[in-house]
Amino acid sequence: MFRSLSTQLSYVCKRYAGHSKWANIKHIKEAKDAERSAIFAKLSRQIKVAVTLGGSTDPKKNSKLNQVIDQCKRFNMPTATLQNVLRSCESDKNNTQSYMIDIKGPGNCFILCELYTHQLHQLRMTIATQLKKHRSKFGDGAGNHLFEEKGIIAAENPQLSSKSKDEQLELATEHAIESNAEEVILGDDNIFQFLCSSETFPQTQTMLEKLGYKIVDASVDYVPLKLQEISPSDYESYEKLLKKLNEMPEVVRLFDNVNIS
């Protein structure tokens, strides 16, 4: 299952509207602002990871950073916010590093957890407390081989919207081959999701844009090789655990192999 950044942030708390028209508008705005703030926080952490891994705050010299900045633009992150994050990366003297840990979750599912911290040991102890509460434990590398790194590109093409679903998918498949994508599916709202290797990710985006696609979302993620079915009770624990992990400021991204139908 493909998950965009906005899907990963589905745990943002939503407030219920009151009875008056103003209350409705106010609460809807608060919910949207909270979601927007959470998205920007996640993107900011991804920028810091990209700078750490790529060794530069210049997107022309750092392809990983360039990819994240493209994502920031798609989510309309203000330029001032982006520049502030980059400046903070330049002044960061805490030897903060990026880590990837795996977690064996409820029902034998696995969760990959990308971290950005300068106190890994302390953070692991904090995470361990939550794992005990939610019938989980550290995988210590056991789950890493269950995922592969792939580029995922969500895009729309107005030129295809008038055609039938079968015709759209047939043409999109031809475009996927031409763009070096490995797979394409047609999702809701006529959004195509292209899967490609992490190596061809930038080139695939460029080619799709030349073919008339508008990129809605694009990122290099860890995709499960096989999905894991879990029981309703395990699913409840899994959801609570993901919510707790997402609330930790050091957690950058989460990936899992849970089959959500």
Secondary structure, 3 states (H helix, E strand, C coil): CCCCHHHHCCCCCCCCCCCCHHHHHHHHHHHHHHHHHHHHHHHHHHHHHHHHHHCCCCCCCCHHHHHHHHHHHHCCCCHHHHHHHHHHHHHCCCCCEEEEEEEECHHHCEEEEEEEECCHHHHHHHHHHHHHHCCCEECCCCCHHHEEEEEEEEEECHHHCCCCHHHHHHHHHHHHHHCCCCEEEECHHHCEEEEEECCCHHHHHHHHHHCCCEEEEEEEEEEECCCECCCHHHHHHHHHHHHHHHCCCCEEEEEECECCC
